[in-house]
C-alpha cells in the first residue's frame, strides 16, 4: 500500500487506533492520540470512517507477534475492500523487535514506528496522508493524555535490564530508564482534574524506579508524591509489576502506612524452584518466596496478592512442575496469571536443548489454571459480607435490565473481575458504598448503601 500523493487534500482527517498487548501499550497509544488530536486530527471508530489506521503491536510472546501481524492483515483486507485508501501505520513492539525486516514482509503497511519513535507520530501520519510537515511540537515533559474514565495507567519507567532468559523485552524496549517524578506527578494531576479516581503505576520493573537517578530515588518516594496528588480527590494509587527483590523494608512500610496506596501487590514469580529460577536468570527459591509472602501478609493485614506462573520452561521436571502447582495452591493467591513457556527468538532459553513437549506444556498449564481459578474464586467469595467503596466504571445491560459496573480496591481494572450493582443511581466516576452479597467466579454482586465512611 503506497502513501498518498503529496498533493492530497484532507479536511479534518481521522485516525482509527487499534491497541494490542498490555496496559503499557494502552498508555503509548493514548500519548500518540493526544499528539494527533493536538495537531487537529479526529478519531474514527471504524475502518470505514478512518483516513489512517494506527495499530500498536505486542511482541512479548510469539503468539502476540502472530496476533499483531494477523490483525494488521485483517485491517489491510478491510482497507482493500473500502472505498478509499487508508494507510496503516504499525507501531510499538513488533517494529521495535524486527525493524527493517518488516518492510519486505508487510507491504500492506505504509510506515513502521518503533516504540522509541512514537513521539514523532504526527510527522509519520501526515507523511503517509501526503499532508506536509507539521508545526513544531515540543513534547518533552508534557503529560499528554486523552483518557476518559475512572482509572488510568501511568507509565513510570520503560525498558528492562534484567535479561530473563525467556524474555525479549530488553531487546524490544532497550535499557531501563525511569521517568522523572515531576513528569509523572504532572500527568497524575491532569488525570485527576479530568475525573480519574484511580492511578495505576506501571513499568517493566516498577520496584527499581529511581535507581538510575543521581542522587538515587526510590519507588517509595514516588508513591508518597502521587498519594499527595490524589488525596484531595479521594483517589486511589495502585502499583503493578513488582519483582520479589523490589519489596524493600521502605516500600512495604509505604504501602502499609500510606492510605491512598492500595494494599494490592502484584509480584510475578514465574516459578518457585531455585533451579528453574536460576535457568531463567532470576533469583530466589521456594523458601525465600514463602518467607516474603508470609512477611507481606503479616505486615500488611488484608493485603491482596497477584502473581504470574510459567509452565513448561526448558528442563522443568515433573517434580518441579508439581512443586510450582503445590506452591500456588499453598499460597492461595487472590489472582494468578498462567502462561505456557514460549521459545522467543533471540532469547537464551530458546536455545536450550531440553525443550518441553507441547502436549506436556499444555497439560501443566491447564493444571495451574485450574488451581489458580479455584484459589481465585474462593478469594473473591471471601469478600462477600464486606462493605466496600466501589468506583463506578460504566453501565451494562444485565439479565434484569441496566446495571452499574465498578471495581473495589482489591480488583485491578480490566484484570480482576468487577462488581455488579443492579439497583441505585450513580454516574461514571462516582465512588459509592456497597454491601457485597454474592459472588460468581471473579465477579461480585453489590447492593448500594448510604455510608459516609472513608476507605
HELIX and SHEET records of a PDB file:
HELIX    1   1 UNK A   23  UNK A   38  1                                  16    
HELIX    2   2 UNK A   62  UNK A   80  1                                  19    
HELIX    3   3 UNK A   93  UNK A   98  1                                   6    
HELIX    4   4 UNK A  101  UNK A  105  1                                   5    
HELIX    5   5 UNK A  115  UNK A  120  5                                   6    
HELIX    6   6 UNK A  121  UNK A  128  1                                   8    
HELIX    7   7 UNK A  169  UNK A  173  1                                   5    
HELIX    8   8 UNK A  181  UNK A  193  1                                  13    
HELIX    9   9 UNK A  206  UNK A  208  5                                   3    
HELIX   10  10 UNK A  219  UNK A  231  1                                  13    
HELIX   11  11 UNK A  244  UNK A  246  5                                   3    
HELIX   12  12 UNK A  249  UNK A  257  1                                   9    
HELIX   13  13 UNK A  274  UNK A  279  1                                   6    
HELIX   14  14 UNK A  286  UNK A  299  1                                  14    
HELIX   15  15 UNK A  318  UNK A  331  1                                  14    
HELIX   16  16 UNK A  349  UNK A  351  5                                   3    
HELIX   17  17 UNK A  358  UNK A  381  1                                  24    
SHEET    1   A 5 UNK A  42  UNK A  43  0                                        
SHEET    2   A 5 UNK A  14  UNK A  19  1                                        
SHEET    3   A 5 UNK A  52  UNK A  57  1                                        
SHEET    4   A 5 UNK A  87  UNK A  92  1                                        
SHEET    5   A 5 UNK A 111  UNK A 114  1                                        
SHEET    1   B 6 UNK A 151  UNK A 155  0                                        
SHEET    2   B 6 UNK A 198  UNK A 202  1                                        
SHEET    3   B 6 UNK A 236  UNK A 239  1                                        
SHEET    4   B 6 UNK A 261  UNK A 266  1                                        
SHEET    5   B 6 UNK A 304  UNK A 311  1                                        
SHEET    6   B 6 UNK A 335  UNK A 340  1                                        
SHEET    1   C 2 UNK A 157  UNK A 158  0                                        
SHEET    2   C 2 UNK A 177  UNK A 178 -1                                        
SHEET    1   D 6 UNK A 387  UNK A 398  0                                        
SHEET    2   D 6 UNK A 401  UNK A 407 -1                                        
SHEET    3   D 6 UNK A 419  UNK A 421 -1                                        
SHEET    4   D 6 UNK A 443  UNK A 449  1                                        
SHEET    5   D 6 UNK A 431  UNK A 440 -1                                        
SHEET    6   D 6 UNK A 387  UNK A 398 -1                                        
END                                                                             
